[in-house]
Amino acid sequence: MTIQWYPGHMAKARREVATAIRWVDVVLELVDARIPSASRNPVLGELIGDKPRLVVMTRVDLADPDVSRRWIGFFARQGGRAVAVDARSGRGLRGIGGAVRELAAPSVGRWKKRGVRNRGMRVLIVGIPNVGKSSLINRLAGRSAAKTGDLPGVTRAQQWIRTSEGFELLDTPGILWPKFEDPETGLLLAATGAIKEEILPLEEVALFLLKRLQLTYPRALAGRYGDLAGEPEDWLEQVGKGRGLLMAGAG
């Protein structure tokens, strides 16, 4: 099954981002540190264009530290800026304020030349659903300024929020793109919570994730659930038992 999810509110949000981006100085593009490539929305990339951007890798606490460092190096080699953060603990957040001020300086300077001196730095925050935008905003604002939830689609409207770092953030709903060209992209997004669970073939997603973890982190998987034997379907049952998720009589 090929996974696709593009409800109507995302098309509306895309149009709103296209309008708002003209009025901001910097864009914070949030990506999931576990799947940086798959969680970069190509449509948002087109909308951002040449606008100064800071790539913020969220949920770094759940990602491989070595891989995260390599991704930050990758973005740097591409001429960009990136930071890795854990919004829940506050790890990595200090790097955001300084980067925003540096990236916004040329735009702020142009506004001052036009005689606009009291305009604060304005920052647009974008990303896929459930990438951690609201948690990051609440950390930067120093209060519960945005709704949070471990589900896609918590934020449904744009809202301006003033941060403790001295700039204004425009929060936007999470946006996917109309069609995933690579089926693996849909599976990765599904496995990390970016797609509404009710539409997913959950067993297929779980098997995909298990196969990928067995390929990339076999020792970590074995350390938690023991050596996986048999076919992938058997692995799924073994992991289910290890997590206490199998009902009596199942299997």
N, C-alpha and C positions, 0 to 999 in steps of 0.2 A: 504493500500500500504506500502510495506517495502522499506525504503529509503536506497540506497547504492550509493556511489560516489567514484570512484577510477580511475581517468584518468591516462593515460600513463606517464605523467611527474612525478607523485607521485612515481611510481615504480623506475624511474630513480633517483629521489631525495633520495629515501630510500637507494639505492646502494651507492650513494655519501656520505651519512651520515655514513654508515658502514665503509667506507674508512677513512673519515675525523676524526672520533672519536678516532682513534689510535694516532693522533698527537696533541690532545688538553689536557689541564690539568683539565678542569672543564666543565660540561654541565649545561646550564641554560634550564630547562624544563618548558616551559610556559603553564599554564592552565588557562582557563576562570573561574574567581572567581564565576560566576553565576552557573556554572556546573562543578565543579572541577573533579568529578569522570568521567563523560561522556567525558570530553575533554582531558583525559589522554590517549594517544595512546599506546596500549599494545605493538605494534611493536617497537616503540621508546624505551620503557622500556627494551625490550630484547636487543636492540642495545647498549644502555647505559651500561647495565651490572653493574659492580662494579666501574665504573668511578665516581669520586666525582660529585655530582649534587646538584644544588640548584633549588628547585621548586619555580617558580615565578607566583603568582596568579595575573593575569592582570584584568583590568576593575573592580577593587574593588569598585570604585565609584558607580557601577551599582548593586552591590551585597548587601546582608543583612550583616551588620557588625558583628552581633553575629555569624552567620553561618561561616563567613570568619575566625573569631577567633577560632572557633571550628576546622576548617580544618587545620589551622596552628598547633594547638595542636595535631591533628591526625598525621600529618606528623612528628612532633617531637617524638611522641610515637613510630612511626615506625623506629626511628633512623635517620630521615632525617632532612633537613633544608628547611624552606619555608619562603617567604616574600610575602606580599600583596602590590601591587602597582597600581597607576593610572598614566600611562605614560604621559597622556596629561597634567596633572597638576604638575607632578613630585613627587607626594605623595608616600612615601615609598622607593624611589630610593636610599636613602643614605645607606640602609641596604645591597644593592647588592654588592658594592665595597668591604666592609670589609669581607663579607661572601666569596666572590670569592678569595680574598687574603688568607684567612684562609684555604679554601678547596684546593687551588692550591699549598700551601707551600710544602707538601711532594713531589709532582711531580717536582716543580722547584728545590728543593734540590737535587733530583736525577740527573737532567740535569747538575747542577753545579758540581756534583761529576764526571761527565763524561767530564768536562772541558768546557761545554757550559755555559758561564756566561752572555752573552748579549741577550739571548733569553727571550723575554717577556712572560708574562702569556697569554695563549691562551684558549679561551672560545668558545664553540660551543653552539649556541642558536637554540633550536628545539621546535616544537609544531604543533598543527593543523592549518589549514588555518584560516586567519582572527582572530587570537588570540591576535594580537597586537605586534608581533615581531618587525616590522619595526618602529613603534612608540617608543618602548622601546629603540631600537638601536639609534635612532636619539636623544633621551634624553641623553643616556650614552655618545654618541659621541659629543654632544654639537652642532650638526649641522644636516642638512638634508642629511644624508649619505645613507639612504635607502628609497626606494619608499614606500609611505603609501597610504592606501585606505580602505574604509569600505566594501570591497568585498574580497571573498576568491581568492587566486591565484595571488596576486599582485607581490609577489617575486617568480621568476621562476629560479633563478640561485644562486649558492653560491658566497659569496663575503666577503673578510676580511675587517674589519673596526676597526680602532684604536679609543679607547675611552679616554675620559678625566680622567677616573679612572686609566689609566696606563696599561690596558690590551687590547689584540686584540680579537675582536669578529668575529666569522665566522657565517654569516647569512645563513640560508637555507630556501628553500620553505616549506610552510606548508604541512604536510603529514597526511593523514587519513590512515585507514587500510582497507584491501580488503573486509572485511565483518563484519557488525555490528551484533553480535549474538543476541543482545536485540533490538527489534524495537524501544523502547523508546530512546535508545542512538541516533539513527538516527534522531528522531524527535527533541530531545534536541539540537543536533548539527545544525539542520536546523533552529530551532527557534532563535538561537543565531548567525546566519550568517556564519557558517563554511562550508556550502554546497552551491554550485551554485544554485541561485534562479530559473534559467530557467528550471531545471529538477524537481522542487518540486511541490507536490500537495498543493498549498498554503492554500486553505481553510482547508484542513485536519491538516496542521501544526498550523494554527491559532486556530482551535477548540481545539487541544491538549494543546496549550499554555494557552488558556482561562480556560480550565478545571483544569489545574495544578495550575494556579494562584488563582482560586476560592477555591481550596482545601488548599493551603498553605498560601495565603495572602488575605483572603476574605475582611478584613477591608480596606486594601489599594486599592483593586479593587473597592469596593463600594464608597470609598471616592473620587475616580476620575470619575467613570461612573455611580454612583447610584446603588441601589440594582438591581441585575440581576435576572430577573424573566423568567419563562418558560424553554424551552429546550436550550441546548448549542447553537443551531443555532440562537435562539432568542438573546442570549447574544452577539453573534458576530455582529448581526445587531445593537444592542444597542450601543456597543462599536464603531462600524463604524460611527454611527450617532454622537456619542460624540466627535469623532475625525474629523468629517466633511469629511469622506471618501466615503460616499454613493452618487452615482450619482442620479440625478433626475429621478424618475420613478423606481428606484431599490427597492428591498425588496419584 
